[in-house]
Amino acid sequence: MIKIPKRIASLKPYKPGKPISELAREKQLTRIVKLASNENPLGPSPRALEAITTYLKEIHRYVDPLATELVQAIAKRYGIQPQHIVCGHGTDSLLADIVAAFSEPGDELLTSEGTFIGIYVSTHKQGRTLRQVPLKDYAFDLDAIQHAITPQTRLIYLANPNNPTGTMFTAEEFEHFMQQVPDDVLVILDEAYEAYAKDFPGYPVGVDYWYDNLLVTRTLSKVYGLGGLRIGYTVGPKYLIDALKRQKLPFEPNAVAQVAAMAALYDDDFLKKTVTTNHRSLKRMKSVFAELGIKQVDTAANFILLLMPSEEFAAQFFQLCLENGLIVRHVKPFGIPNGIRINSGTDDETSFALEIIERVYTHMIAGSNKKKDSPNETCIV
Ligand SMILES: Cc1ncc(COP(=O)(O)O)c(C=O)c1O
């Protein structure tokens, strides 16, 4: 028998939701809307789709391991020198490589509670120690993180905006933080939602900064609609990027993803349409949630975190939405047991979602009020 290392055996396997087709059959639903993974409701960038279609007859060829053309396209798009960029299979992969390249087993990665689950997984899987400080008003508490640094801290992970809270810190807060962090501690700044946040006053665009101990990660999964292809990139000082080039799998990212990314990055019409759709959808959602009295956290991303009265309430809310055809995310695994996250949709999806949420929430609140008088009554929507 092979002994499975404790760091692997102790990981909780990914628990997929019920397949959409099965749910539809079981509940006899004619429509299901998924607003649970912060995906782009408009689909993939049309320019990316066109580029992939033309490229497909080339997929027998191995990929350029340095993604030279894509690196140049990113460099041109953001005014960065190509030697400061490395590409990978999405942020998940970039984070795993950063943890592997710049820390040893037992070293500590410091971050916040209630942040992106991918960093927890990368840290645990590689036998590093995860240390978390509490959120402050559902946002990263940069002061507390800085004060929590120990001699064992090798890495700090920040997400701006944060997932699942949607909160952002400002340039002033970030610069102050970076001044306090020892220069042998590497700061990872995850900008998965930068395109949604960059117009918010004071947002610090990570790739415009220059620190010897800062790496910025970006993904094309969100605003460019390429989540299924797995493509992202890291920006930072050359000596760190060179180390990441040694660490990464040689043929990552795959060729189709590279081609799609090159086209998507310059699909300005799609980017604009996506951001406008997001703004319109979230505006409607915020207003209805406020009317219903659902607590919500201010967001700079493409989703909103709703705060339910309890963990049990959130679990039931999730379940009832699901049974009515709306898939949202209960973010207990992220560290917010009473949190429900919902991302923006098309106009039509937003109307559908709001109609279900209104119905479910109103019935649940009425049910929980009634329960005080008659404990056996259940709430069926
Ligand atoms: C903060 C953050 N980083 C990274 C990711 C994942 O990005 P990718 O699809 O490139 O792995 C997500 C996705 O939900 C996220 O919220």
The ligand as an SDF file (V2000), in Angstrom:
LIG
                    3D

 16 16  0  0  0  0  0  0  0  0999 V2000
   -9.5880   36.3570   -6.3710 C   0  0  0  0  0  0  0  0  0  0  0  0
   -9.5740   35.2720   -7.4080 C   0  0  0  0  0  0  0  0  0  0  0  0
   -8.4150   34.8780   -7.9130 N   0  0  0  0  0  0  0  0  0  0  0  0
   -8.3690   33.9360   -8.8430 C   0  0  0  0  0  0  0  0  0  0  0  0
   -9.4970   33.3020   -9.3060 C   0  0  0  0  0  0  0  0  0  0  0  0
   -9.4000   32.1840  -10.2950 C   0  0  0  0  0  0  0  0  0  0  0  0
   -8.8750   32.5990  -11.4700 O   0  0  0  0  0  0  0  0  0  0  0  0
   -8.5160   31.5200  -12.5860 P   0  0  0  0  0  0  0  0  0  0  0  0
   -9.7880   31.1110  -13.2290 O   0  0  0  0  0  0  0  0  0  0  0  0
   -7.5990   32.2610  -13.4860 O   0  0  0  0  0  0  0  0  0  0  0  0
   -7.8200   30.3770  -11.9010 O   0  0  0  0  0  0  0  0  0  0  0  0
  -10.7180   33.6650   -8.8140 C   0  0  0  0  0  0  0  0  0  0  0  0
  -11.9330   32.9760   -9.2880 C   0  0  0  0  0  0  0  0  0  0  0  0
  -12.9540   32.8900   -8.7330 O   0  0  0  0  0  0  0  0  0  0  0  0
  -10.7650   34.6670   -7.8290 C   0  0  0  0  0  0  0  0  0  0  0  0
  -11.9210   35.0430   -7.3130 O   0  0  0  0  0  0  0  0  0  0  0  0
  1  2  1  0
  2  3  1  0
  2 15  2  0
  3  4  2  0
  4  5  1  0
  5  6  1  0
  5 12  2  0
  6  7  1  0
  7  8  1  0
  8  9  2  0
  8 10  1  0
  8 11  1  0
 12 13  1  0
 12 15  1  0
 13 14  2  0
 15 16  1  0
M  END
$$$$
